[in-house]
Amino acid sequence: MRHVVYLLVVVNLVFLGWNIFQSQSVRQVERDLPPIPETAALLVTLQEQEQATAGEISAIETVTENEPPGAGVSLVCQTLGPFLAREAMQELEAKLVTMELEPQQRESARKYPIGYWVYLPEMERAESRRLAQILDDHSDKEYFIGKGNVISLGAFQNMSRAKRRQKTARKLGLEPRLETRYRTATEYWLDFQVESAASEQLTGLVADTPDVWLQDRTCY
């Protein structure tokens, strides 16, 4: 048993000495090696390269998400119109396309005043005949009886003539009404986005069309 203990001690001493010798040899080799040039590229394992690439892609995606391409360009939304004829709209639309814009057509309905109407509102047939007789007795033939026994006293393009007609009917004891006449028409518009710095170039497009305006609009 004593011999076994001595043997283990000897083995441990030998192992310790061998480790010390190896450590000194490695340090000696490192001292003897020439220095690594500054221009030398470091060796990178495939796993380290994949990790670095994944990190770069993640960083690019983060930047793109926070500030997408073109985010630094100031865009404004504008509309061009109204056009009463589709052909006129299409002519300017072609010019916008040559400027590399993407106009979108839009339609809307609008009521235009076209004059004034003086009339006696809907009534019973007998009443309409009575009032018509009053007009006939005063040699007033500028009227006609329409649907619902409405008595039209005339349509006028300007307000002054309509009011004169209304005043004349009132002198006969009538109570005529005066209303504005409207016509519903379709308008056409061109909606698009443009860089704020280039928007001034568009003002020349409408110089010869006084009824068409270039207006800012809300971006959707």
FIVOSE-822428 format. One record per residue (C-alpha): residue number from 1; residue in one letter; x, y negated, z. Coordinates in pm, whole numbers, plus 50000, padded with zeros to 5 digits. Each point is the difference from the previous one (the first is absolute). Example, Ala and Ser with C-alpha at 12.3 -4.5 7.8 and 13.67 -1.06 7.14 Angstrom:
<rec><nr>1</nr><rest>A</rest><px>51230</px><py>50450</py><pz>50780</pz></rec>
<rec><nr>2</nr><rest>S</rest><px>50137</px><py>49656</py><pz>49934</pz></rec>
//
This chain:
<rec><nr>1</nr><rest>M</rest><px>50000</px><py>50000</py><pz>50000</pz></rec>
<rec><nr>2</nr><rest>R</rest><px>50285</px><py>49763</py><pz>50081</pz></rec>
<rec><nr>3</nr><rest>H</rest><px>50155</px><py>50065</py><pz>49661</pz></rec>
<rec><nr>4</nr><rest>V</rest><px>49676</px><py>49904</py><pz>49826</pz></rec>
<rec><nr>5</nr><rest>V</rest><px>49993</px><py>49667</py><pz>50179</pz></rec>
<rec><nr>6</nr><rest>Y</rest><px>50362</px><py>49930</py><pz>49901</pz></rec>
<rec><nr>7</nr><rest>L</rest><px>49916</px><py>50088</py><pz>49641</pz></rec>
<rec><nr>8</nr><rest>L</rest><px>49708</px><py>49755</py><pz>49986</pz></rec>
<rec><nr>9</nr><rest>V</rest><px>50214</px><py>49722</py><pz>50143</pz></rec>
<rec><nr>10</nr><rest>V</rest><px>50270</px><py>50062</py><pz>49737</pz></rec>
<rec><nr>11</nr><rest>V</rest><px>49741</px><py>50004</py><pz>49720</pz></rec>
<rec><nr>12</nr><rest>N</rest><px>49851</px><py>49667</py><pz>50116</pz></rec>
<rec><nr>13</nr><rest>L</rest><px>50342</px><py>49839</py><pz>50018</pz></rec>
<rec><nr>14</nr><rest>V</rest><px>50083</px><py>50117</py><pz>49650</pz></rec>
<rec><nr>15</nr><rest>F</rest><px>49665</px><py>49867</py><pz>49864</pz></rec>
<rec><nr>16</nr><rest>L</rest><px>50054</px><py>49664</py><pz>50172</pz></rec>
<rec><nr>17</nr><rest>G</rest><px>50349</px><py>49967</py><pz>49854</pz></rec>
<rec><nr>18</nr><rest>W</rest><px>49877</px><py>50085</py><pz>49654</pz></rec>
<rec><nr>19</nr><rest>N</rest><px>49731</px><py>49728</py><pz>50015</pz></rec>
<rec><nr>20</nr><rest>I</rest><px>50250</px><py>49741</py><pz>50114</pz></rec>
<rec><nr>21</nr><rest>F</rest><px>50232</px><py>50096</py><pz>49715</pz></rec>
<rec><nr>22</nr><rest>Q</rest><px>49717</px><py>49973</py><pz>49743</pz></rec>
<rec><nr>23</nr><rest>S</rest><px>49894</px><py>49655</py><pz>50126</pz></rec>
<rec><nr>24</nr><rest>Q</rest><px>50356</px><py>49869</py><pz>49978</pz></rec>
<rec><nr>25</nr><rest>S</rest><px>50037</px><py>50145</py><pz>49649</pz></rec>
<rec><nr>26</nr><rest>V</rest><px>49683</px><py>49826</py><pz>49876</pz></rec>
<rec><nr>27</nr><rest>R</rest><px>50111</px><py>49664</py><pz>50138</pz></rec>
<rec><nr>28</nr><rest>Q</rest><px>50340</px><py>50046</py><pz>49843</pz></rec>
<rec><nr>29</nr><rest>V</rest><px>49843</px><py>50077</py><pz>49662</pz></rec>
<rec><nr>30</nr><rest>E</rest><px>49776</px><py>49690</py><pz>50024</pz></rec>
<rec><nr>31</nr><rest>R</rest><px>50305</px><py>49785</py><pz>50072</pz></rec>
<rec><nr>32</nr><rest>D</rest><px>50186</px><py>50148</py><pz>49704</pz></rec>
<rec><nr>33</nr><rest>L</rest><px>49712</px><py>49948</py><pz>49750</pz></rec>
<rec><nr>34</nr><rest>P</rest><px>50012</px><py>49679</py><pz>49786</pz></rec>
<rec><nr>35</nr><rest>P</rest><px>49729</px><py>49737</py><pz>50074</pz></rec>
<rec><nr>36</nr><rest>I</rest><px>49674</px><py>50018</py><pz>49798</pz></rec>
<rec><nr>37</nr><rest>P</rest><px>49986</px><py>49729</py><pz>49732</pz></rec>
<rec><nr>38</nr><rest>E</rest><px>49730</px><py>49736</py><pz>50052</pz></rec>
<rec><nr>39</nr><rest>T</rest><px>49864</px><py>50066</py><pz>49651</pz></rec>
<rec><nr>40</nr><rest>A</rest><px>49953</px><py>50370</py><pz>50066</pz></rec>
<rec><nr>41</nr><rest>A</rest><px>49637</px><py>50118</py><pz>50002</pz></rec>
<rec><nr>42</nr><rest>L</rest><px>49876</px><py>50186</py><pz>50301</pz></rec>
<rec><nr>43</nr><rest>L</rest><px>49873</px><py>50354</py><pz>49952</pz></rec>
<rec><nr>44</nr><rest>V</rest><px>49625</px><py>50027</py><pz>50057</pz></rec>
<rec><nr>45</nr><rest>T</rest><px>49813</px><py>50324</py><pz>50038</pz></rec>
<rec><nr>46</nr><rest>L</rest><px>49693</px><py>50072</py><pz>49787</pz></rec>
<rec><nr>47</nr><rest>Q</rest><px>49777</px><py>49980</py><pz>50309</pz></rec>
<rec><nr>48</nr><rest>E</rest><px>50143</px><py>49659</py><pz>50097</pz></rec>
<rec><nr>49</nr><rest>Q</rest><px>49948</px><py>49875</py><pz>49643</pz></rec>
<rec><nr>50</nr><rest>E</rest><px>49634</px><py>50112</py><pz>49996</pz></rec>
<rec><nr>51</nr><rest>Q</rest><px>49938</px><py>49831</py><pz>50334</pz></rec>
<rec><nr>52</nr><rest>A</rest><px>50155</px><py>49673</py><pz>49875</pz></rec>
<rec><nr>53</nr><rest>T</rest><px>49796</px><py>50009</py><pz>49679</pz></rec>
<rec><nr>54</nr><rest>A</rest><px>49678</px><py>50060</py><pz>50192</pz></rec>
<rec><nr>55</nr><rest>G</rest><px>50082</px><py>49704</py><pz>50224</pz></rec>
<rec><nr>56</nr><rest>E</rest><px>50057</px><py>49770</py><pz>49701</pz></rec>
<rec><nr>57</nr><rest>I</rest><px>49672</px><py>50106</py><pz>49836</pz></rec>
<rec><nr>58</nr><rest>S</rest><px>49814</px><py>49939</py><pz>50326</pz></rec>
<rec><nr>59</nr><rest>A</rest><px>50154</px><py>49652</py><pz>50028</pz></rec>
<rec><nr>60</nr><rest>I</rest><px>49900</px><py>49915</py><pz>49640</pz></rec>
<rec><nr>61</nr><rest>E</rest><px>49644</px><py>50121</py><pz>50059</pz></rec>
<rec><nr>62</nr><rest>T</rest><px>49977</px><py>49786</py><pz>50313</pz></rec>
<rec><nr>63</nr><rest>V</rest><px>50116</px><py>49688</py><pz>49816</pz></rec>
<rec><nr>64</nr><rest>T</rest><px>49765</px><py>50071</py><pz>49708</pz></rec>
<rec><nr>65</nr><rest>E</rest><px>49706</px><py>50049</py><pz>50233</pz></rec>
<rec><nr>66</nr><rest>N</rest><px>50067</px><py>49678</py><pz>50191</pz></rec>
<rec><nr>67</nr><rest>E</rest><px>50079</px><py>49795</py><pz>49690</pz></rec>
<rec><nr>68</nr><rest>P</rest><px>49876</px><py>50164</py><pz>49678</pz></rec>
<rec><nr>69</nr><rest>P</rest><px>50155</px><py>49916</py><pz>49661</pz></rec>
<rec><nr>70</nr><rest>G</rest><px>49896</px><py>49653</py><pz>49889</pz></rec>
<rec><nr>71</nr><rest>A</rest><px>49912</px><py>49893</py><pz>50353</pz></rec>
<rec><nr>72</nr><rest>G</rest><px>50230</px><py>49702</py><pz>49969</pz></rec>
<rec><nr>73</nr><rest>V</rest><px>49812</px><py>49872</py><pz>49692</pz></rec>
<rec><nr>74</nr><rest>S</rest><px>49720</px><py>49755</py><pz>50078</pz></rec>
<rec><nr>75</nr><rest>L</rest><px>49684</px><py>50092</py><pz>49805</pz></rec>
<rec><nr>76</nr><rest>V</rest><px>49682</px><py>49797</py><pz>49972</pz></rec>
<rec><nr>77</nr><rest>C</rest><px>49659</px><py>50112</py><pz>49876</pz></rec>
<rec><nr>78</nr><rest>Q</rest><px>49835</px><py>49780</py><pz>49740</pz></rec>
<rec><nr>79</nr><rest>T</rest><px>49696</px><py>50001</py><pz>49775</pz></rec>
<rec><nr>80</nr><rest>L</rest><px>49944</px><py>49840</py><pz>49662</pz></rec>
<rec><nr>81</nr><rest>G</rest><px>49652</px><py>49893</py><pz>49891</pz></rec>
<rec><nr>82</nr><rest>P</rest><px>49714</px><py>49967</py><pz>49961</pz></rec>
<rec><nr>83</nr><rest>F</rest><px>49966</px><py>50113</py><pz>49638</pz></rec>
<rec><nr>84</nr><rest>L</rest><px>49653</px><py>49986</py><pz>49848</pz></rec>
<rec><nr>85</nr><rest>A</rest><px>50108</px><py>50209</py><pz>49701</pz></rec>
<rec><nr>86</nr><rest>R</rest><px>50168</px><py>50339</py><pz>50029</pz></rec>
<rec><nr>87</nr><rest>E</rest><px>50212</px><py>49929</py><pz>49693</pz></rec>
<rec><nr>88</nr><rest>A</rest><px>50154</px><py>49691</py><pz>50161</pz></rec>
<rec><nr>89</nr><rest>M</rest><px>50083</px><py>50202</py><pz>50310</pz></rec>
<rec><nr>90</nr><rest>Q</rest><px>50164</px><py>50275</py><pz>49795</pz></rec>
<rec><nr>91</nr><rest>E</rest><px>50214</px><py>49743</py><pz>49816</pz></rec>
<rec><nr>92</nr><rest>L</rest><px>50154</px><py>49871</py><pz>50323</pz></rec>
<rec><nr>93</nr><rest>E</rest><px>50018</px><py>50353</py><pz>50139</pz></rec>
<rec><nr>94</nr><rest>A</rest><px>50233</px><py>50096</py><pz>49713</pz></rec>
<rec><nr>95</nr><rest>K</rest><px>50226</px><py>49705</py><pz>50087</pz></rec>
<rec><nr>96</nr><rest>L</rest><px>50018</px><py>50108</py><pz>50364</pz></rec>
<rec><nr>97</nr><rest>V</rest><px>50100</px><py>50351</py><pz>49891</pz></rec>
<rec><nr>98</nr><rest>T</rest><px>50289</px><py>49858</py><pz>49795</pz></rec>
<rec><nr>99</nr><rest>M</rest><px>50117</px><py>49836</py><pz>50325</pz></rec>
<rec><nr>100</nr><rest>E</rest><px>50017</px><py>50351</py><pz>50154</pz></rec>
<rec><nr>101</nr><rest>L</rest><px>49699</px><py>49933</py><pz>50223</pz></rec>
<rec><nr>102</nr><rest>E</rest><px>49718</px><py>50247</py><pz>50059</pz></rec>
<rec><nr>103</nr><rest>P</rest><px>49673</px><py>49802</py><pz>49983</pz></rec>
<rec><nr>104</nr><rest>Q</rest><px>49677</px><py>50164</py><pz>50113</pz></rec>
<rec><nr>105</nr><rest>Q</rest><px>49670</px><py>49897</py><pz>49842</pz></rec>
<rec><nr>106</nr><rest>R</rest><px>49715</px><py>49895</py><pz>50228</pz></rec>
<rec><nr>107</nr><rest>E</rest><px>49642</px><py>49896</py><pz>49923</pz></rec>
<rec><nr>108</nr><rest>S</rest><px>49761</px><py>49786</py><pz>50203</pz></rec>
<rec><nr>109</nr><rest>A</rest><px>49657</px><py>49847</py><pz>49947</pz></rec>
<rec><nr>110</nr><rest>R</rest><px>49944</px><py>49629</py><pz>50043</pz></rec>
<rec><nr>111</nr><rest>K</rest><px>49698</px><py>49772</py><pz>49968</pz></rec>
<rec><nr>112</nr><rest>Y</rest><px>50050</px><py>49687</py><pz>49788</pz></rec>
<rec><nr>113</nr><rest>P</rest><px>49762</px><py>49702</py><pz>50023</pz></rec>
<rec><nr>114</nr><rest>I</rest><px>49859</px><py>49930</py><pz>49654</pz></rec>
<rec><nr>115</nr><rest>G</rest><px>49736</px><py>49737</py><pz>50078</pz></rec>
<rec><nr>116</nr><rest>Y</rest><px>49689</px><py>49917</py><pz>50201</pz></rec>
<rec><nr>117</nr><rest>W</rest><px>49639</px><py>50117</py><pz>49996</pz></rec>
<rec><nr>118</nr><rest>V</rest><px>49690</px><py>49806</py><pz>50105</pz></rec>
<rec><nr>119</nr><rest>Y</rest><px>49693</px><py>50216</py><pz>50063</pz></rec>
<rec><nr>120</nr><rest>L</rest><px>49684</px><py>50064</py><pz>50200</pz></rec>
<rec><nr>121</nr><rest>P</rest><px>50036</px><py>50327</py><pz>50195</pz></rec>
<rec><nr>122</nr><rest>E</rest><px>49789</px><py>50315</py><pz>49964</pz></rec>
<rec><nr>123</nr><rest>M</rest><px>49627</px><py>49951</py><pz>50063</pz></rec>
<rec><nr>124</nr><rest>E</rest><px>49657</px><py>50140</py><pz>49922</pz></rec>
<rec><nr>125</nr><rest>R</rest><px>49887</px><py>49987</py><pz>49639</pz></rec>
<rec><nr>126</nr><rest>A</rest><px>49716</px><py>49762</py><pz>50071</pz></rec>
<rec><nr>127</nr><rest>E</rest><px>50236</px><py>49757</py><pz>50172</pz></rec>
<rec><nr>128</nr><rest>S</rest><px>50246</px><py>50013</py><pz>49713</pz></rec>
<rec><nr>129</nr><rest>R</rest><px>49717</px><py>49911</py><pz>49757</pz></rec>
<rec><nr>130</nr><rest>R</rest><px>49897</px><py>49707</py><pz>50220</pz></rec>
<rec><nr>131</nr><rest>L</rest><px>50351</px><py>49858</py><pz>50015</pz></rec>
<rec><nr>132</nr><rest>A</rest><px>50050</px><py>50057</py><pz>49629</pz></rec>
<rec><nr>133</nr><rest>Q</rest><px>49684</px><py>49798</py><pz>49935</pz></rec>
<rec><nr>134</nr><rest>I</rest><px>50149</px><py>49711</py><pz>50200</pz></rec>
<rec><nr>135</nr><rest>L</rest><px>50306</px><py>50008</py><pz>49777</pz></rec>
<rec><nr>136</nr><rest>D</rest><px>49785</px><py>50013</py><pz>49687</pz></rec>
<rec><nr>137</nr><rest>D</rest><px>49791</px><py>49707</py><pz>50117</pz></rec>
<rec><nr>138</nr><rest>H</rest><px>50319</px><py>49792</py><pz>50020</pz></rec>
<rec><nr>139</nr><rest>S</rest><px>50117</px><py>50117</py><pz>49657</pz></rec>
<rec><nr>140</nr><rest>D</rest><px>50282</px><py>50199</py><pz>50159</pz></rec>
<rec><nr>141</nr><rest>K</rest><px>50070</px><py>50290</py><pz>49767</pz></rec>
<rec><nr>142</nr><rest>E</rest><px>50353</px><py>50082</py><pz>50123</pz></rec>
<rec><nr>143</nr><rest>Y</rest><px>49901</px><py>50298</py><pz>50209</pz></rec>
<rec><nr>144</nr><rest>F</rest><px>49911</px><py>50368</py><pz>49969</pz></rec>
<rec><nr>145</nr><rest>I</rest><px>49843</px><py>50257</py><pz>50230</pz></rec>
<rec><nr>146</nr><rest>G</rest><px>50215</px><py>50305</py><pz>50061</pz></rec>
<rec><nr>147</nr><rest>K</rest><px>49991</px><py>50324</py><pz>50198</pz></rec>
<rec><nr>148</nr><rest>G</rest><px>49820</px><py>49973</py><pz>50335</pz></rec>
<rec><nr>149</nr><rest>N</rest><px>49831</px><py>49683</py><pz>49873</pz></rec>
<rec><nr>150</nr><rest>V</rest><px>50318</px><py>49801</py><pz>50058</pz></rec>
<rec><nr>151</nr><rest>I</rest><px>49979</px><py>49667</py><pz>49816</pz></rec>
<rec><nr>152</nr><rest>S</rest><px>50336</px><py>49901</py><pz>49855</pz></rec>
<rec><nr>153</nr><rest>L</rest><px>50039</px><py>49626</py><pz>49952</pz></rec>
<rec><nr>154</nr><rest>G</rest><px>50331</px><py>50025</py><pz>49820</pz></rec>
<rec><nr>155</nr><rest>A</rest><px>50367</px><py>50105</py><pz>50013</pz></rec>
<rec><nr>156</nr><rest>F</rest><px>50270</px><py>49732</py><pz>49997</pz></rec>
<rec><nr>157</nr><rest>Q</rest><px>50378</px><py>49995</py><pz>49973</pz></rec>
<rec><nr>158</nr><rest>N</rest><px>50058</px><py>49702</py><pz>50229</pz></rec>
<rec><nr>159</nr><rest>M</rest><px>49858</px><py>49911</py><pz>50339</pz></rec>
<rec><nr>160</nr><rest>S</rest><px>49881</px><py>49648</py><pz>49912</pz></rec>
<rec><nr>161</nr><rest>R</rest><px>49756</px><py>50119</py><pz>49731</pz></rec>
<rec><nr>162</nr><rest>A</rest><px>49872</px><py>50277</py><pz>50228</pz></rec>
<rec><nr>163</nr><rest>K</rest><px>49929</px><py>49751</py><pz>50277</pz></rec>
<rec><nr>164</nr><rest>R</rest><px>49818</px><py>49765</py><pz>49762</pz></rec>
<rec><nr>165</nr><rest>R</rest><px>49776</px><py>50287</py><pz>49893</pz></rec>
<rec><nr>166</nr><rest>Q</rest><px>49933</px><py>50092</py><pz>50362</pz></rec>
<rec><nr>167</nr><rest>K</rest><px>49913</px><py>49638</py><pz>50083</pz></rec>
<rec><nr>168</nr><rest>T</rest><px>49758</px><py>49974</py><pz>49707</pz></rec>
<rec><nr>169</nr><rest>A</rest><px>49817</px><py>50318</py><pz>50109</pz></rec>
<rec><nr>170</nr><rest>R</rest><px>49968</px><py>49871</py><pz>50354</pz></rec>
<rec><nr>171</nr><rest>K</rest><px>49825</px><py>49686</py><pz>49874</pz></rec>
<rec><nr>172</nr><rest>L</rest><px>49732</px><py>50236</py><pz>49866</pz></rec>
<rec><nr>173</nr><rest>G</rest><px>49945</px><py>50146</py><pz>50346</pz></rec>
<rec><nr>174</nr><rest>L</rest><px>50208</px><py>50316</py><pz>49938</pz></rec>
<rec><nr>175</nr><rest>E</rest><px>50273</px><py>50141</py><pz>50223</pz></rec>
<rec><nr>176</nr><rest>P</rest><px>50263</px><py>50137</py><pz>49764</pz></rec>
<rec><nr>177</nr><rest>R</rest><px>50319</px><py>50169</py><pz>50115</pz></rec>
<rec><nr>178</nr><rest>L</rest><px>50349</px><py>49945</py><pz>49865</pz></rec>
<rec><nr>179</nr><rest>E</rest><px>50249</px><py>50284</py><pz>49992</pz></rec>
<rec><nr>180</nr><rest>T</rest><px>50344</px><py>50059</py><pz>49852</pz></rec>
<rec><nr>181</nr><rest>R</rest><px>50006</px><py>50256</py><pz>49720</pz></rec>
<rec><nr>182</nr><rest>Y</rest><px>50282</px><py>50256</py><pz>49998</pz></rec>
<rec><nr>183</nr><rest>R</rest><px>50146</px><py>50247</py><pz>49759</pz></rec>
<rec><nr>184</nr><rest>T</rest><px>50188</px><py>50306</py><pz>50125</pz></rec>
<rec><nr>185</nr><rest>A</rest><px>50322</px><py>50071</py><pz>49810</pz></rec>
<rec><nr>186</nr><rest>T</rest><px>50282</px><py>50250</py><pz>50033</pz></rec>
<rec><nr>187</nr><rest>E</rest><px>50345</px><py>49865</py><pz>50085</pz></rec>
<rec><nr>188</nr><rest>Y</rest><px>50328</px><py>50181</py><pz>49945</pz></rec>
<rec><nr>189</nr><rest>W</rest><px>50314</px><py>49974</py><pz>50214</pz></rec>
<rec><nr>190</nr><rest>L</rest><px>50356</px><py>50133</py><pz>49988</pz></rec>
<rec><nr>191</nr><rest>D</rest><px>50151</px><py>50097</py><pz>50337</pz></rec>
<rec><nr>192</nr><rest>F</rest><px>50374</px><py>50068</py><pz>50036</pz></rec>
<rec><nr>193</nr><rest>Q</rest><px>50305</px><py>49973</py><pz>50224</pz></rec>
<rec><nr>194</nr><rest>V</rest><px>50300</px><py>49785</py><pz>49914</pz></rec>
<rec><nr>195</nr><rest>E</rest><px>50325</px><py>49895</py><pz>50163</pz></rec>
<rec><nr>196</nr><rest>S</rest><px>49957</px><py>49663</py><pz>50166</pz></rec>
<rec><nr>197</nr><rest>A</rest><px>50303</px><py>49861</py><pz>49819</pz></rec>
<rec><nr>198</nr><rest>A</rest><px>49847</px><py>50090</py><pz>49661</pz></rec>
<rec><nr>199</nr><rest>S</rest><px>49643</px><py>49885</py><pz>50066</pz></rec>
<rec><nr>200</nr><rest>E</rest><px>50071</px><py>49652</py><pz>49864</pz></rec>
<rec><nr>201</nr><rest>Q</rest><px>50058</px><py>50149</py><pz>49655</pz></rec>
<rec><nr>202</nr><rest>L</rest><px>49634</px><py>50100</py><pz>49986</pz></rec>
<rec><nr>203</nr><rest>T</rest><px>49866</px><py>49646</py><pz>50017</pz></rec>
<rec><nr>204</nr><rest>G</rest><px>50094</px><py>49947</py><pz>49636</pz></rec>
<rec><nr>205</nr><rest>L</rest><px>49766</px><py>50279</py><pz>49893</pz></rec>
<rec><nr>206</nr><rest>V</rest><px>49689</px><py>49803</py><pz>50099</pz></rec>
<rec><nr>207</nr><rest>A</rest><px>50114</px><py>49659</py><pz>49874</pz></rec>
<rec><nr>208</nr><rest>D</rest><px>49775</px><py>50027</py><pz>49692</pz></rec>
<rec><nr>209</nr><rest>T</rest><px>49703</px><py>50156</py><pz>50180</pz></rec>
<rec><nr>210</nr><rest>P</rest><px>49859</px><py>49736</py><pz>50238</pz></rec>
<rec><nr>211</nr><rest>D</rest><px>49715</px><py>50225</py><pz>50118</pz></rec>
<rec><nr>212</nr><rest>V</rest><px>50241</px><py>50270</py><pz>50120</pz></rec>
<rec><nr>213</nr><rest>W</rest><px>50197</px><py>49966</py><pz>50324</pz></rec>
<rec><nr>214</nr><rest>L</rest><px>50290</px><py>50183</py><pz>50161</pz></rec>
<rec><nr>215</nr><rest>Q</rest><px>49906</px><py>50059</py><pz>50363</pz></rec>
<rec><nr>216</nr><rest>D</rest><px>50150</px><py>50176</py><pz>50299</pz></rec>
<rec><nr>217</nr><rest>R</rest><px>49797</px><py>50286</py><pz>50142</pz></rec>
<rec><nr>218</nr><rest>T</rest><px>50009</px><py>50237</py><pz>50293</pz></rec>
<rec><nr>219</nr><rest>C</rest><px>50220</px><py>50307</py><pz>49950</pz></rec>
<rec><nr>220</nr><rest>Y</rest><px>49823</px><py>50332</py><pz>50060</pz></rec>
//
